[in-house]
């Protein structure tokens, strides 16, 4: 029973730390920087996303969002493919490098290669570390330092990264609202049972004629 109580306490503490991390990160985000980054997503030839471990999950989340609104983007699961992508970027491409620590060697190398190729670089990373990916970034979207670098798993840091991705995507959609709204409507997948409900509602509005 003691183990069960301790487990519940750990769950509550982890949730509380996650909320605090999200709140702290939201205070760090600068509206002008978000606006400029959203402009880069709009104007670039292609968006290339980089991340390893839990940060790769965040990169895939961003990829799914951008794909829904027909914004060409790439993310690769293995580090060597990410490195090749960075090595072959164009000056009108955009690299978004996601790394909580900011010092993961593979991500630093991808950021360096992208910058060397002339691409614009956005880093989503913890603040206070200018010697890692931030060193090669044109813009840094800061994550609150909520976890030690050596940890059992990414929790609050992953939630904060997802928050930054959501804010950045929302800013991009706002700048391209009519086009994005139409694409989101077009790409919406009707859930099981929802189509029948919509049909019934349309019949009711139309006077019940089938």
N, C-alpha and C positions, 0 to 999 in steps of 0.2 A: 504493500500500500504506500510505503514511503517512496518507492521508486515511481509509482504512478503519480503521486503528488509532485515529486521533483520534475517529472516529465512535463506535467501540465504547466508548472512554473516556468520551465525553460521555453515552452511554446509561447506563453504570454510575454515573456521578456524579449524573445526574438521578434514577435509582432510589434511590441512597443519600440524596439530599436529601429525596426523598419520604418515605422511611422515618423520617428524623429529624423531619420536619414532623409526621407522624402521632404519633410518640412524644411530642413536645413538646406537641401539642394535647391528647393524652389526659391529660397531667398538669395541664392548665389547667381541665379540665371539673370542675365542682362538682356533687356528687351531689344536694345539696338543690335547686340551681337546675334541674337536669334533671328532678327529681321534680315541681317546681312547673310547669314547662313542659309536662310530660306531662299533668298535671291540666288545664291550659288546653286542650290538644288534646281531651281527653275531654269537657269541659263546654261548649265553645264551640258556637255555631250552625253555623259553617262556618270552615274554614281557608283563607285566601288566601295564596298563595306569590308572592314577588317576587324577581326576579333578572335580570341582564343578562349576556350573554356566557357564559363558562364557569359562572358562578353560576346562570344559567338552566338549564343542564344538570343541576345539582344539585337545583334546584327541581323539575324534571320527575322526577328519581329519587324524591324524597320524595312527589310526587303519585302515582306508580305504587304505592308502598308503601301509602300511606293508602287509595287506591282499592281495593286488594285486601282491606282489612278494613272496607270500606263506611263510611269516614270521609269525609264530603263535603269536597272541597277543590277549589280553582280555581288555575290558573296560566295566564297568557297570554304568548304569544311576543313581541308587540310592546309597546313601552313605553307607548304611548298607551292601550292597553286596560288595562294594569296601573294606570296613573294613574286611569282611570275607575273601576276596581275599588276602589282605595283611597278615592276620593272618595265612593263609595256604600256603604262599610262600615257595619255596625251596631255598637252598643255591646257586643253579645254575640258578636261575631266575633273571630277571631284572625288577625293578620297575622304572617307569618314572612318577614323580609327578609334575603336572603342577599347579602352583598357583602364580598369579601376586603378591599378598600381601606377600605370604610366611608364613603367620601366621593364615590362616584359620584352625580352630581347627581340623576339620575332616581330612584335608590333612596332618597336622602335625602328627596326630595319625596314619594315613596310612603309612607315611614315617617311623615313629618310629617302627611300627609293622614289616614292611618289613625288616628294618635293624636288628631288634631283631631276625628275622627268618634266618638271614645270607645272605639275597639277596643283590645284588648290587643295589644302589639307585642313580638315576639321578634326580636332581631337576631343573626344568625350572621356574625360579622365579626372582624377582627383586633383584638387588645387594644391599648390605649394611644391610642385615637382617640375621645375623647368628644364631638367636635364634628360628627360625621357621623350615620349612622343610629343609633348608640348613644345619641345625645342624646334620641331620641324613643322609645327602647325601654324596656319594663318589665323585660325580662330580656335580658342579653347572654350568648351562648354564644361564648366566645372561641376564635379561631383563632391558632395560633402564627405569628409574623411570620417567614416563611421565604423570602420572595421580595421583590424590589424592586417598587414599584408599576408602573414601566415595564419590561416584560419581554416576551420573545418569545411566551410562552404560559403559561397557568395550569397548573402541574404539581403541586407539593407542596401549594399552597393548595387546589386542587380536591380532592385526596385528603383533606385535613384537613376540608374542608367535608362531604364524603361520610361521614367518620367521625362527625362531630357528628350528621348526619342519622340514621345507623344507630343511634347510642346513644339519640337521642331517640325514634326509632320503637320500639326495643326496650323502652324504659321505658314507652311508651304501651301496647304489647302486654301487658307484664307486669301492668299495672294492669287490663287488660280481657281477661285470658288466655282464659277459657272461650269468650267470644263471638268473639274474634279467631282462636282456634285452629279453631273450627268454620267460620268464614268462609274461612280459608286452605285448609282441607281442601276446602270446597265449590268454591272458585275455582281449585283446582289443575288444571292442564292436563296430561293424560297425554301423554307424549312418544311419538313414533313407535317402535313395537316394545315399548314398556313395557307396554302393555295386554296383549299376547300373553304377555309374561313373567309378569305378575301372574296371568293365567288359568292358565298352566301350573303356577305355584306353588300356586294354590288347588286345582287338580286333584290335585297330589301330596299336599297336606295332607289332601284328602278321600278318599284311597285310590285315586286315579287314575281315578275314574269321570267320564265326560264327560256 
